[in-house]
Amino acid sequence: MLQDLRWKIRNLLRAIFLLDPEFLCDTCRYNYGNACTRPERPNAECCPDYRRSGE
């Protein structure tokens, strides 16, 4: 539940301030081969599985 709230707040801030204009997939640790099977890939703007590379 806390994770969902974090995503909602982050997405709201992105929409208001345009913090990350790039797609999430560009910086996601799962952006290789068949690691991600979400239909939004490679242009996801919101993703519950997103983890920044290096985290």
mmCIF entry with sequence, helices, sheets and N, C-alpha, C, O atoms, coordinates in Angstrom:
data_MODEL
# 
_entry.id   MODEL 
# 
_entity.id                         1 
_entity.type                       polymer 
_entity.pdbx_number_of_molecules   1 
# 
_entity_poly.entity_id                      1 
_entity_poly.type                           'polypeptide(L)' 
_entity_poly.nstd_linkage                   no 
_entity_poly.nstd_monomer                   no 
_entity_poly.pdbx_seq_one_letter_code       MLQDLRWKIRNLLRAIFLLDPEFLCDTCRYNYGNACTRPERPNAECCPDYRRSGE 
_entity_poly.pdbx_seq_one_letter_code_can   MLQDLRWKIRNLLRAIFLLDPEFLCDTCRYNYGNACTRPERPNAECCPDYRRSGE 
_entity_poly.pdbx_strand_id                 A 
# 
loop_
_entity_poly_seq.entity_id 
_entity_poly_seq.num 
_entity_poly_seq.mon_id 
_entity_poly_seq.hetero 
1 1  MET n 
1 2  LEU n 
1 3  GLN n 
1 4  ASP n 
1 5  LEU n 
1 6  ARG n 
1 7  TRP n 
1 8  LYS n 
1 9  ILE n 
1 10 ARG n 
1 11 ASN n 
1 12 LEU n 
1 13 LEU n 
1 14 ARG n 
1 15 ALA n 
1 16 ILE n 
1 17 PHE n 
1 18 LEU n 
1 19 LEU n 
1 20 ASP n 
1 21 PRO n 
1 22 GLU n 
1 23 PHE n 
1 24 LEU n 
1 25 CYS n 
1 26 ASP n 
1 27 THR n 
1 28 CYS n 
1 29 ARG n 
1 30 TYR n 
1 31 ASN n 
1 32 TYR n 
1 33 GLY n 
1 34 ASN n 
1 35 ALA n 
1 36 CYS n 
1 37 THR n 
1 38 ARG n 
1 39 PRO n 
1 40 GLU n 
1 41 ARG n 
1 42 PRO n 
1 43 ASN n 
1 44 ALA n 
1 45 GLU n 
1 46 CYS n 
1 47 CYS n 
1 48 PRO n 
1 49 ASP n 
1 50 TYR n 
1 51 ARG n 
1 52 ARG n 
1 53 SER n 
1 54 GLY n 
1 55 GLU n 
# 
_struct_asym.id          A 
_struct_asym.entity_id   1 
# 
loop_
_struct_conf.conf_type_id 
_struct_conf.id 
_struct_conf.pdbx_PDB_helix_id 
_struct_conf.beg_label_comp_id 
_struct_conf.beg_label_asym_id 
_struct_conf.beg_label_seq_id 
_struct_conf.pdbx_beg_PDB_ins_code 
_struct_conf.end_label_comp_id 
_struct_conf.end_label_asym_id 
_struct_conf.end_label_seq_id 
_struct_conf.pdbx_end_PDB_ins_code 
_struct_conf.beg_auth_comp_id 
_struct_conf.beg_auth_asym_id 
_struct_conf.beg_auth_seq_id 
_struct_conf.end_auth_comp_id 
_struct_conf.end_auth_asym_id 
_struct_conf.end_auth_seq_id 
_struct_conf.pdbx_PDB_helix_class 
_struct_conf.details 
_struct_conf.pdbx_PDB_helix_length 
HELX_P HELX_P1 AA1 LEU A 2  ? PHE A 17 ? LEU A 2  PHE A 17 1 ? 16 
HELX_P HELX_P2 AA2 LEU A 24 ? THR A 27 ? LEU A 24 THR A 27 5 ? 4  
# 
_struct_conf_type.id          HELX_P 
_struct_conf_type.criteria    ? 
_struct_conf_type.reference   ? 
# 
loop_
_atom_site.group_PDB 
_atom_site.id 
_atom_site.type_symbol 
_atom_site.label_atom_id 
_atom_site.label_alt_id 
_atom_site.label_comp_id 
_atom_site.label_asym_id 
_atom_site.label_entity_id 
_atom_site.label_seq_id 
_atom_site.pdbx_PDB_ins_code 
_atom_site.Cartn_x 
_atom_site.Cartn_y 
_atom_site.Cartn_z 
_atom_site.occupancy 
_atom_site.B_iso_or_equiv 
_atom_site.pdbx_formal_charge 
_atom_site.auth_seq_id 
_atom_site.auth_comp_id 
_atom_site.auth_asym_id 
_atom_site.auth_atom_id 
_atom_site.pdbx_PDB_model_num 
ATOM 1   N N  . MET A 1 1  ? 0.823  -1.193  0.000   1.00 0.00 ? 1  MET A N  1 
ATOM 2   C CA . MET A 1 1  ? 0.000  0.000   0.000   1.00 0.00 ? 1  MET A CA 1 
ATOM 3   C C  . MET A 1 1  ? 0.869  1.259   0.000   1.00 0.00 ? 1  MET A C  1 
ATOM 4   O O  . MET A 1 1  ? 0.566  2.225   -0.700  1.00 0.00 ? 1  MET A O  1 
ATOM 5   N N  . LEU A 1 2  ? 1.933  1.246   0.775   1.00 0.00 ? 2  LEU A N  1 
ATOM 6   C CA . LEU A 1 2  ? 2.837  2.392   0.804   1.00 0.00 ? 2  LEU A CA 1 
ATOM 7   C C  . LEU A 1 2  ? 3.485  2.608   -0.565  1.00 0.00 ? 2  LEU A C  1 
ATOM 8   O O  . LEU A 1 2  ? 3.662  3.745   -1.003  1.00 0.00 ? 2  LEU A O  1 
ATOM 9   N N  . GLN A 1 3  ? 3.834  1.516   -1.229  1.00 0.00 ? 3  GLN A N  1 
ATOM 10  C CA . GLN A 1 3  ? 4.426  1.616   -2.566  1.00 0.00 ? 3  GLN A CA 1 
ATOM 11  C C  . GLN A 1 3  ? 3.444  2.266   -3.546  1.00 0.00 ? 3  GLN A C  1 
ATOM 12  O O  . GLN A 1 3  ? 3.842  3.104   -4.356  1.00 0.00 ? 3  GLN A O  1 
ATOM 13  N N  . ASP A 1 4  ? 2.170  1.888   -3.476  1.00 0.00 ? 4  ASP A N  1 
ATOM 14  C CA . ASP A 1 4  ? 1.157  2.486   -4.347  1.00 0.00 ? 4  ASP A CA 1 
ATOM 15  C C  . ASP A 1 4  ? 1.036  3.980   -4.101  1.00 0.00 ? 4  ASP A C  1 
ATOM 16  O O  . ASP A 1 4  ? 0.923  4.760   -5.046  1.00 0.00 ? 4  ASP A O  1 
ATOM 17  N N  . LEU A 1 5  ? 1.059  4.379   -2.846  1.00 0.00 ? 5  LEU A N  1 
ATOM 18  C CA . LEU A 1 5  ? 0.978  5.794   -2.504  1.00 0.00 ? 5  LEU A CA 1 
ATOM 19  C C  . LEU A 1 5  ? 2.194  6.545   -3.028  1.00 0.00 ? 5  LEU A C  1 
ATOM 20  O O  . LEU A 1 5  ? 2.065  7.661   -3.532  1.00 0.00 ? 5  LEU A O  1 
ATOM 21  N N  . ARG A 1 6  ? 3.373  5.943   -2.912  1.00 0.00 ? 6  ARG A N  1 
ATOM 22  C CA . ARG A 1 6  ? 4.590  6.575   -3.433  1.00 0.00 ? 6  ARG A CA 1 
ATOM 23  C C  . ARG A 1 6  ? 4.487  6.794   -4.932  1.00 0.00 ? 6  ARG A C  1 
ATOM 24  O O  . ARG A 1 6  ? 4.877  7.848   -5.433  1.00 0.00 ? 6  ARG A O  1 
ATOM 25  N N  . TRP A 1 7  ? 3.953  5.786   -5.670  1.00 0.00 ? 7  TRP A N  1 
ATOM 26  C CA . TRP A 1 7  ? 3.808  5.923   -7.113  1.00 0.00 ? 7  TRP A CA 1 
ATOM 27  C C  . TRP A 1 7  ? 2.802  7.008   -7.474  1.00 0.00 ? 7  TRP A C  1 
ATOM 28  O O  . TRP A 1 7  ? 3.022  7.771   -8.415  1.00 0.00 ? 7  TRP A O  1 
ATOM 29  N N  . LYS A 1 8  ? 1.721  7.081   -6.744  1.00 0.00 ? 8  LYS A N  1 
ATOM 30  C CA . LYS A 1 8  ? 0.716  8.106   -7.028  1.00 0.00 ? 8  LYS A CA 1 
ATOM 31  C C  . LYS A 1 8  ? 1.272  9.501   -6.804  1.00 0.00 ? 8  LYS A C  1 
ATOM 32  O O  . LYS A 1 8  ? 1.037  10.406  -7.604  1.00 0.00 ? 8  LYS A O  1 
ATOM 33  N N  . ILE A 1 9  ? 2.011  9.675   -5.713  1.00 0.00 ? 9  ILE A N  1 
ATOM 34  C CA . ILE A 1 9  ? 2.620  10.977  -5.428  1.00 0.00 ? 9  ILE A CA 1 
ATOM 35  C C  . ILE A 1 9  ? 3.665  11.323  -6.476  1.00 0.00 ? 9  ILE A C  1 
ATOM 36  O O  . ILE A 1 9  ? 3.711  12.454  -6.959  1.00 0.00 ? 9  ILE A O  1 
ATOM 37  N N  . ARG A 1 10 ? 4.501  10.360  -6.830  1.00 0.00 ? 10 ARG A N  1 
ATOM 38  C CA . ARG A 1 10 ? 5.539  10.603  -7.831  1.00 0.00 ? 10 ARG A CA 1 
ATOM 39  C C  . ARG A 1 10 ? 4.922  10.979  -9.175  1.00 0.00 ? 10 ARG A C  1 
ATOM 40  O O  . ARG A 1 10 ? 5.373  11.914  -9.836  1.00 0.00 ? 10 ARG A O  1 
ATOM 41  N N  . ASN A 1 11 ? 3.892  10.246  -9.568  1.00 0.00 ? 11 ASN A N  1 
ATOM 42  C CA . ASN A 1 11 ? 3.239  10.549  -10.846 1.00 0.00 ? 11 ASN A CA 1 
ATOM 43  C C  . ASN A 1 11 ? 2.558  11.903  -10.835 1.00 0.00 ? 11 ASN A C  1 
ATOM 44  O O  . ASN A 1 11 ? 2.552  12.604  -11.847 1.00 0.00 ? 11 ASN A O  1 
ATOM 45  N N  . LEU A 1 12 ? 1.989  12.272  -9.713  1.00 0.00 ? 12 LEU A N  1 
ATOM 46  C CA . LEU A 1 12 ? 1.379  13.590  -9.590  1.00 0.00 ? 12 LEU A CA 1 
ATOM 47  C C  . LEU A 1 12 ? 2.441  14.677  -9.719  1.00 0.00 ? 12 LEU A C  1 
ATOM 48  O O  . LEU A 1 12 ? 2.243  15.660  -10.433 1.00 0.00 ? 12 LEU A O  1 
ATOM 49  N N  . LEU A 1 13 ? 3.560  14.502  -9.034  1.00 0.00 ? 13 LEU A N  1 
ATOM 50  C CA . LEU A 1 13 ? 4.641  15.486  -9.134  1.00 0.00 ? 13 LEU A CA 1 
ATOM 51  C C  . LEU A 1 13 ? 5.211  15.557  -10.542 1.00 0.00 ? 13 LEU A C  1 
ATOM 52  O O  . LEU A 1 13 ? 5.535  16.640  -11.028 1.00 0.00 ? 13 LEU A O  1 
ATOM 53  N N  . ARG A 1 14 ? 5.334  14.419  -11.195 1.00 0.00 ? 14 ARG A N  1 
ATOM 54  C CA . ARG A 1 14 ? 5.815  14.413  -12.581 1.00 0.00 ? 14 ARG A CA 1 
ATOM 55  C C  . ARG A 1 14 ? 4.863  15.182  -13.474 1.00 0.00 ? 14 ARG A C  1 
ATOM 56  O O  . ARG A 1 14 ? 5.297  15.944  -14.338 1.00 0.00 ? 14 ARG A O  1 
ATOM 57  N N  . ALA A 1 15 ? 3.570  14.988  -13.273 1.00 0.00 ? 15 ALA A N  1 
ATOM 58  C CA . ALA A 1 15 ? 2.580  15.667  -14.107 1.00 0.00 ? 15 ALA A CA 1 
ATOM 59  C C  . ALA A 1 15 ? 2.599  17.172  -13.870 1.00 0.00 ? 15 ALA A C  1 
ATOM 60  O O  . ALA A 1 15 ? 2.442  17.956  -14.807 1.00 0.00 ? 15 ALA A O  1 
ATOM 61  N N  . ILE A 1 16 ? 2.789  17.569  -12.624 1.00 0.00 ? 16 ILE A N  1 
ATOM 62  C CA . ILE A 1 16 ? 2.773  18.993  -12.294 1.00 0.00 ? 16 ILE A CA 1 
ATOM 63  C C  . ILE A 1 16 ? 4.063  19.685  -12.717 1.00 0.00 ? 16 ILE A C  1 
ATOM 64  O O  . ILE A 1 16 ? 4.026  20.751  -13.331 1.00 0.00 ? 16 ILE A O  1 
ATOM 65  N N  . PHE A 1 17 ? 5.193  19.087  -12.392 1.00 0.00 ? 17 PHE A N  1 
ATOM 66  C CA . PHE A 1 17 ? 6.485  19.749  -12.585 1.00 0.00 ? 17 PHE A CA 1 
ATOM 67  C C  . PHE A 1 17 ? 7.317  19.181  -13.727 1.00 0.00 ? 17 PHE A C  1 
ATOM 68  O O  . PHE A 1 17 ? 8.406  19.680  -14.010 1.00 0.00 ? 17 PHE A O  1 
ATOM 69  N N  . LEU A 1 18 ? 6.808  18.131  -14.392 1.00 0.00 ? 18 LEU A N  1 
ATOM 70  C CA . LEU A 1 18 ? 7.540  17.494  -15.487 1.00 0.00 ? 18 LEU A CA 1 
ATOM 71  C C  . LEU A 1 18 ? 8.959  17.117  -15.049 1.00 0.00 ? 18 LEU A C  1 
ATOM 72  O O  . LEU A 1 18 ? 9.937  17.449  -15.719 1.00 0.00 ? 18 LEU A O  1 
ATOM 73  N N  . LEU A 1 19 ? 9.052  16.421  -13.916 1.00 0.00 ? 19 LEU A N  1 
ATOM 74  C CA . LEU A 1 19 ? 10.350 16.067  -13.348 1.00 0.00 ? 19 LEU A CA 1 
ATOM 75  C C  . LEU A 1 19 ? 11.148 15.106  -14.220 1.00 0.00 ? 19 LEU A C  1 
ATOM 76  O O  . LEU A 1 19 ? 12.352 15.300  -14.390 1.00 0.00 ? 19 LEU A O  1 
ATOM 77  N N  . ASP A 1 20 ? 10.522 14.087  -14.772 1.00 0.00 ? 20 ASP A N  1 
ATOM 78  C CA . ASP A 1 20 ? 11.203 13.084  -15.578 1.00 0.00 ? 20 ASP A CA 1 
ATOM 79  C C  . ASP A 1 20 ? 10.518 12.958  -16.932 1.00 0.00 ? 20 ASP A C  1 
ATOM 80  O O  . ASP A 1 20 ? 9.645  12.106  -17.099 1.00 0.00 ? 20 ASP A O  1 
ATOM 81  N N  . PRO A 1 21 ? 10.892 13.782  -17.894 1.00 0.00 ? 21 PRO A N  1 
ATOM 82  C CA . PRO A 1 21 ? 10.202 13.712  -19.175 1.00 0.00 ? 21 PRO A CA 1 
ATOM 83  C C  . PRO A 1 21 ? 10.502 12.443  -19.971 1.00 0.00 ? 21 PRO A C  1 
ATOM 84  O O  . PRO A 1 21 ? 9.779  12.134  -20.917 1.00 0.00 ? 21 PRO A O  1 
ATOM 85  N N  . GLU A 1 22 ? 11.567 11.688  -19.605 1.00 0.00 ? 22 GLU A N  1 
ATOM 86  C CA . GLU A 1 22 ? 11.878 10.462  -20.337 1.00 0.00 ? 22 GLU A CA 1 
ATOM 87  C C  . GLU A 1 22 ? 10.954 9.327   -19.913 1.00 0.00 ? 22 GLU A C  1 
ATOM 88  O O  . GLU A 1 22 ? 10.260 9.419   -18.901 1.00 0.00 ? 22 GLU A O  1 
ATOM 89  N N  . PHE A 1 23 ? 10.955 8.278   -20.687 1.00 0.00 ? 23 PHE A N  1 
ATOM 90  C CA . PHE A 1 23 ? 10.169 7.107   -20.335 1.00 0.00 ? 23 PHE A CA 1 
ATOM 91  C C  . PHE A 1 23 ? 10.878 6.339   -19.234 1.00 0.00 ? 23 PHE A C  1 
ATOM 92  O O  . PHE A 1 23 ? 12.107 6.320   -19.170 1.00 0.00 ? 23 PHE A O  1 
ATOM 93  N N  . LEU A 1 24 ? 10.098 5.706   -18.367 1.00 0.00 ? 24 LEU A N  1 
ATOM 94  C CA . LEU A 1 24 ? 10.683 4.956   -17.261 1.00 0.00 ? 24 LEU A CA 1 
ATOM 95  C C  . LEU A 1 24 ? 11.556 3.809   -17.754 1.00 0.00 ? 24 LEU A C  1 
ATOM 96  O O  . LEU A 1 24 ? 12.575 3.497   -17.137 1.00 0.00 ? 24 LEU A O  1 
ATOM 97  N N  . CYS A 1 25 ? 11.172 3.190   -18.839 1.00 0.00 ? 25 CYS A N  1 
ATOM 98  C CA . CYS A 1 25 ? 11.907 2.021   -19.333 1.00 0.00 ? 25 CYS A CA 1 
ATOM 99  C C  . CYS A 1 25 ? 13.374 2.336   -19.618 1.00 0.00 ? 25 CYS A C  1 
ATOM 100 O O  . CYS A 1 25 ? 14.234 1.463   -19.500 1.00 0.00 ? 25 CYS A O  1 
ATOM 101 N N  . ASP A 1 26 ? 13.657 3.581   -19.993 1.00 0.00 ? 26 ASP A N  1 
ATOM 102 C CA . ASP A 1 26 ? 15.031 3.965   -20.318 1.00 0.00 ? 26 ASP A CA 1 
ATOM 103 C C  . ASP A 1 26 ? 15.971 3.830   -19.125 1.00 0.00 ? 26 ASP A C  1 
ATOM 104 O O  . ASP A 1 26 ? 17.172 3.634   -19.309 1.00 0.00 ? 26 ASP A O  1 
ATOM 105 N N  . THR A 1 27 ? 15.449 3.932   -17.914 1.00 0.00 ? 27 THR A N  1 
ATOM 106 C CA . THR A 1 27 ? 16.299 3.880   -16.722 1.00 0.00 ? 27 THR A CA 1 
ATOM 107 C C  . THR A 1 27 ? 15.936 2.727   -15.792 1.00 0.00 ? 27 THR A C  1 
ATOM 108 O O  . THR A 1 27 ? 16.364 2.709   -14.638 1.00 0.00 ? 27 THR A O  1 
ATOM 109 N N  . CYS A 1 28 ? 15.155 1.771   -16.276 1.00 0.00 ? 28 CYS A N  1 
ATOM 110 C CA . CYS A 1 28 ? 14.693 0.667   -15.434 1.00 0.00 ? 28 CYS A CA 1 
ATOM 111 C C  . CYS A 1 28 ? 15.690 -0.493  -15.438 1.00 0.00 ? 28 CYS A C  1 
ATOM 112 O O  . CYS A 1 28 ? 16.280 -0.810  -16.471 1.00 0.00 ? 28 CYS A O  1 
ATOM 113 N N  . ARG A 1 29 ? 15.870 -1.115  -14.285 1.00 0.00 ? 29 ARG A N  1 
ATOM 114 C CA . ARG A 1 29 ? 16.788 -2.255  -14.193 1.00 0.00 ? 29 ARG A CA 1 
ATOM 115 C C  . ARG A 1 29 ? 16.277 -3.465  -14.962 1.00 0.00 ? 29 ARG A C  1 
ATOM 116 O O  . ARG A 1 29 ? 17.057 -4.371  -15.256 1.00 0.00 ? 29 ARG A O  1 
ATOM 117 N N  . TYR A 1 30 ? 14.997 -3.509  -15.295 1.00 0.00 ? 30 TYR A N  1 
ATOM 118 C CA . TYR A 1 30 ? 14.424 -4.632  -16.034 1.00 0.00 ? 30 TYR A CA 1 
ATOM 119 C C  . TYR A 1 30 ? 14.365 -4.381  -17.544 1.00 0.00 ? 30 TYR A C  1 
ATOM 120 O O  . TYR A 1 30 ? 13.699 -5.127  -18.262 1.00 0.00 ? 30 TYR A O  1 
ATOM 121 N N  . ASN A 1 31 ? 15.038 -3.359  -18.028 1.00 0.00 ? 31 ASN A N  1 
ATOM 122 C CA . ASN A 1 31 ? 14.996 -3.002  -19.445 1.00 0.00 ? 31 ASN A CA 1 
ATOM 123 C C  . ASN A 1 31 ? 16.057 -3.777  -20.231 1.00 0.00 ? 31 ASN A C  1 
ATOM 124 O O  . ASN A 1 31 ? 17.005 -3.198  -20.761 1.00 0.00 ? 31 ASN A O  1 
ATOM 125 N N  . TYR A 1 32 ? 15.878 -5.088  -20.293 1.00 0.00 ? 32 TYR A N  1 
ATOM 126 C CA . TYR A 1 32 ? 16.759 -5.920  -21.109 1.00 0.00 ? 32 TYR A CA 1 
ATOM 127 C C  . TYR A 1 32 ? 16.027 -7.209  -21.464 1.00 0.00 ? 32 TYR A C  1 
ATOM 128 O O  . TYR A 1 32 ? 15.213 -7.713  -20.690 1.00 0.00 ? 32 TYR A O  1 
ATOM 129 N N  . GLY A 1 33 ? 16.326 -7.725  -22.633 1.00 0.00 ? 33 GLY A N  1 
ATOM 130 C CA . GLY A 1 33 ? 15.760 -8.999  -23.080 1.00 0.00 ? 33 GLY A CA 1 
ATOM 131 C C  . GLY A 1 33 ? 14.281 -9.150  -22.784 1.00 0.00 ? 33 GLY A C  1 
ATOM 132 O O  . GLY A 1 33 ? 13.477 -8.267  -23.086 1.00 0.00 ? 33 GLY A O  1 
ATOM 133 N N  . ASN A 1 34 ? 13.933 -10.283 -22.188 1.00 0.00 ? 34 ASN A N  1 
ATOM 134 C CA . ASN A 1 34 ? 12.545 -10.573 -21.840 1.00 0.00 ? 34 ASN A CA 1 
ATOM 135 C C  . ASN A 1 34 ? 12.279 -10.398 -20.354 1.00 0.00 ? 34 ASN A C  1 
ATOM 136 O O  . ASN A 1 34 ? 11.326 -10.976 -19.830 1.00 0.00 ? 34 ASN A O  1 
ATOM 137 N N  . ALA A 1 35 ? 13.088 -9.624  -19.671 1.00 0.00 ? 35 ALA A N  1 
ATOM 138 C CA . ALA A 1 35 ? 12.905 -9.418  -18.227 1.00 0.00 ? 35 ALA A CA 1 
ATOM 139 C C  . ALA A 1 35 ? 11.591 -8.704  -17.931 1.00 0.00 ? 35 ALA A C  1 
ATOM 140 O O  . ALA A 1 35 ? 10.986 -8.932  -16.883 1.00 0.00 ? 35 ALA A O  1 
ATOM 141 N N  . CYS A 1 36 ? 11.148 -7.849  -18.834 1.00 0.00 ? 36 CYS A N  1 
ATOM 142 C CA . CYS A 1 36 ? 9.896  -7.120  -18.651 1.00 0.00 ? 36 CYS A CA 1 
ATOM 143 C C  . CYS A 1 36 ? 8.925  -7.522  -19.757 1.00 0.00 ? 36 CYS A C  1 
ATOM 144 O O  . CYS A 1 36 ? 9.254  -7.470  -20.942 1.00 0.00 ? 36 CYS A O  1 
ATOM 145 N N  . THR A 1 37 ? 7.733  -7.919  -19.349 1.00 0.00 ? 37 THR A N  1 
ATOM 146 C CA . THR A 1 37 ? 6.728  -8.306  -20.343 1.00 0.00 ? 37 THR A CA 1 
ATOM 147 C C  . THR A 1 37 ? 5.507  -7.397  -20.310 1.00 0.00 ? 37 THR A C  1 
ATOM 148 O O  . THR A 1 37 ? 4.465  -7.738  -20.871 1.00 0.00 ? 37 THR A O  1 
ATOM 149 N N  . ARG A 1 38 ? 5.625  -6.258  -19.666 1.00 0.00 ? 38 ARG A N  1 
ATOM 150 C CA . ARG A 1 38 ? 4.505  -5.319  -19.582 1.00 0.00 ? 38 ARG A CA 1 
ATOM 151 C C  . ARG A 1 38 ? 4.191  -4.745  -20.955 1.00 0.00 ? 38 ARG A C  1 
ATOM 152 O O  . ARG A 1 38 ? 5.104  -4.468  -21.733 1.00 0.00 ? 38 ARG A O  1 
ATOM 153 N N  . PRO A 1 39 ? 2.908  -4.564  -21.261 1.00 0.00 ? 39 PRO A N  1 
ATOM 154 C CA . PRO A 1 39 ? 2.529  -4.036  -22.572 1.00 0.00 ? 39 PRO A CA 1 
ATOM 155 C C  . PRO A 1 39 ? 2.946  -2.580  -22.783 1.00 0.00 ? 39 PRO A C  1 
ATOM 156 O O  . PRO A 1 39 ? 3.029  -2.121  -23.923 1.00 0.00 ? 39 PRO A O  1 
ATOM 157 N N  . GLU A 1 40 ? 3.207  -1.855  -21.701 1.00 0.00 ? 40 GLU A N  1 
ATOM 158 C CA . GLU A 1 40 ? 3.600  -0.446  -21.824 1.00 0.00 ? 40 GLU A CA 1 
ATOM 159 C C  . GLU A 1 40 ? 5.031  -0.282  -22.335 1.00 0.00 ? 40 GLU A C  1 
ATOM 160 O O  . GLU A 1 40 ? 5.397  0.778   -22.842 1.00 0.00 ? 40 GLU A O  1 
ATOM 161 N N  . ARG A 1 41 ? 5.826  -1.325  -22.201 1.00 0.00 ? 41 ARG A N  1 
ATOM 162 C CA . ARG A 1 41 ? 7.227  -1.263  -22.564 1.00 0.00 ? 41 ARG A CA 1 
ATOM 163 C C  . ARG A 1 41 ? 7.364  -1.054  -24.062 1.00 0.00 ? 41 ARG A C  1 
ATOM 164 O O  . ARG A 1 41 ? 6.624  -1.698  -24.806 1.00 0.00 ? 41 ARG A O  1 
ATOM 165 N N  . PRO A 1 42 ? 8.226  -0.228  -24.549 1.00 0.00 ? 42 PRO A N  1 
ATOM 166 C CA . PRO A 1 42 ? 9.300  0.515   -23.896 1.00 0.00 ? 42 PRO A CA 1 
ATOM 167 C C  . PRO A 1 42 ? 8.952  1.966   -23.587 1.00 0.00 ? 42 PRO A C  1 
ATOM 168 O O  . PRO A 1 42 ? 9.849  2.768   -23.330 1.00 0.00 ? 42 PRO A O  1 
ATOM 169 N N  . ASN A 1 43 ? 7.675  2.317   -23.607 1.00 0.00 ? 43 ASN A N  1 
ATOM 170 C CA . ASN A 1 43 ? 7.282  3.716   -23.430 1.00 0.00 ? 43 ASN A CA 1 
ATOM 171 C C  . ASN A 1 43 ? 6.451  3.941   -22.172 1.00 0.00 ? 43 ASN A C  1 
ATOM 172 O O  . ASN A 1 43 ? 5.529  4.756   -22.182 1.00 0.00 ? 43 ASN A O  1 
ATOM 173 N N  . ALA A 1 44 ? 6.761  3.240   -21.105 1.00 0.00 ? 44 ALA A N  1 
ATOM 174 C CA . ALA A 1 44 ? 5.983  3.367   -19.869 1.00 0.00 ? 44 ALA A CA 1 
ATOM 175 C C  . ALA A 1 44 ? 6.232  4.704   -19.190 1.00 0.00 ? 44 ALA A C  1 
ATOM 176 O O  . ALA A 1 44 ? 7.372  5.145   -19.043 1.00 0.00 ? 44 ALA A O  1 
ATOM 177 N N  . GLU A 1 45 ? 5.155  5.329   -18.787 1.00 0.00 ? 45 GLU A N  1 
ATOM 178 C CA . GLU A 1 45 ? 5.238  6.558   -17.997 1.00 0.00 ? 45 GLU A CA 1 
ATOM 179 C C  . GLU A 1 45 ? 4.862  6.281   -16.547 1.00 0.00 ? 45 GLU A C  1 
ATOM 180 O O  . GLU A 1 45 ? 5.111  7.103   -15.665 1.00 0.00 ? 45 GLU A O  1 
ATOM 181 N N  . CYS A 1 46 ? 4.265  5.122   -16.307 1.00 0.00 ? 46 CYS A N  1 
ATOM 182 C CA . CYS A 1 46 ? 3.884  4.687   -14.974 1.00 0.00 ? 46 CYS A CA 1 
ATOM 183 C C  . CYS A 1 46 ? 4.001  3.171   -14.959 1.00 0.00 ? 46 CYS A C  1 
ATOM 184 O O  . CYS A 1 46 ? 3.500  2.499   -15.860 1.00 0.00 ? 46 CYS A O  1 
ATOM 185 N N  . CYS A 1 47 ? 4.663  2.627   -13.933 1.00 0.00 ? 47 CYS A N  1 
ATOM 186 C CA . CYS A 1 47 ? 4.844  1.175   -13.879 1.00 0.00 ? 47 CYS A CA 1 
ATOM 187 C C  . CYS A 1 47 ? 5.063  0.730   -12.437 1.00 0.00 ? 47 CYS A C  1 
ATOM 188 O O  . CYS A 1 47 ? 5.962  1.239   -11.768 1.00 0.00 ? 47 CYS A O  1 
ATOM 189 N N  . PRO A 1 48 ? 4.266  -0.200  -11.951 1.00 0.00 ? 48 PRO A N  1 
ATOM 190 C CA . PRO A 1 48 ? 4.425  -0.650  -10.564 1.00 0.00 ? 48 PRO A CA 1 
ATOM 191 C C  . PRO A 1 48 ? 5.681  -1.488  -10.364 1.00 0.00 ? 48 PRO A C  1 
ATOM 192 O O  . PRO A 1 48 ? 6.114  -1.664  -9.226  1.00 0.00 ? 48 PRO A O  1 
ATOM 193 N N  . ASP A 1 49 ? 6.280  -2.010  -11.430 1.00 0.00 ? 49 ASP A N  1 
ATOM 194 C CA . ASP A 1 49 ? 7.490  -2.828  -11.321 1.00 0.00 ? 49 ASP A CA 1 
ATOM 195 C C  . ASP A 1 49 ? 8.764  -2.025  -11.478 1.00 0.00 ? 49 ASP A C  1 
ATOM 196 O O  . ASP A 1 49 ? 9.853  -2.583  -11.347 1.00 0.00 ? 49 ASP A O  1 
ATOM 197 N N  . TYR A 1 50 ? 8.667  -0.747  -11.752 1.00 0.00 ? 50 TYR A N  1 
ATOM 198 C CA . TYR A 1 50 ? 9.849  0.071   -12.049 1.00 0.00 ? 50 TYR A CA 1 
ATOM 199 C C  . TYR A 1 50 ? 10.820 0.119   -10.886 1.00 0.00 ? 50 TYR A C  1 
ATOM 200 O O  . TYR A 1 50 ? 10.443 0.371   -9.741  1.00 0.00 ? 50 TYR A O  1 
ATOM 201 N N  . ARG A 1 51 ? 12.079 -0.129  -11.208 1.00 0.00 ? 51 ARG A N  1 
ATOM 202 C CA . ARG A 1 51 ? 13.184 0.039   -10.263 1.00 0.00 ? 51 ARG A CA 1 
ATOM 203 C C  . ARG A 1 51 ? 14.316 0.696   -11.047 1.00 0.00 ? 51 ARG A C  1 
ATOM 204 O O  . ARG A 1 51 ? 14.759 0.173   -12.070 1.00 0.00 ? 51 ARG A O  1 
ATOM 205 N N  . ARG A 1 52 ? 14.779 1.843   -10.560 1.00 0.00 ? 52 ARG A N  1 
ATOM 206 C CA . ARG A 1 52 ? 15.850 2.565   -11.260 1.00 0.00 ? 52 ARG A CA 1 
ATOM 207 C C  . ARG A 1 52 ? 17.110 1.711   -11.256 1.00 0.00 ? 52 ARG A C  1 
ATOM 208 O O  . ARG A 1 52 ? 17.437 1.079   -10.251 1.00 0.00 ? 52 ARG A O  1 
ATOM 209 N N  . SER A 1 53 ? 17.811 1.695   -12.378 1.00 0.00 ? 53 SER A N  1 
ATOM 210 C CA . SER A 1 53 ? 19.063 0.948   -12.481 1.00 0.00 ? 53 SER A CA 1 
ATOM 211 C C  . SER A 1 53 ? 20.030 1.419   -11.413 1.00 0.00 ? 53 SER A C  1 
ATOM 212 O O  . SER A 1 53 ? 20.179 2.619   -11.183 1.00 0.00 ? 53 SER A O  1 
ATOM 213 N N  . GLY A 1 54 ? 20.676 0.488   -10.772 1.00 0.00 ? 54 GLY A N  1 
ATOM 214 C CA . GLY A 1 54 ? 21.652 0.831   -9.746  1.00 0.00 ? 54 GLY A CA 1 
ATOM 215 C C  . GLY A 1 54 ? 21.087 0.869   -8.346  1.00 0.00 ? 54 GLY A C  1 
ATOM 216 O O  . GLY A 1 54 ? 21.845 1.057   -7.394  1.00 0.00 ? 54 GLY A O  1 
ATOM 217 N N  . GLU A 1 55 ? 19.778 0.699   -8.177  1.00 0.00 ? 55 GLU A N  1 
ATOM 218 C CA . GLU A 1 55 ? 19.191 0.717   -6.833  1.00 0.00 ? 55 GLU A CA 1 
ATOM 219 C C  . GLU A 1 55 ? 19.203 -0.659  -6.242  1.00 0.00 ? 55 GLU A C  1 
ATOM 220 O O  . GLU A 1 55 ? 18.750 -0.851  -5.113  1.00 0.00 ? 55 GLU A O  1 
# 
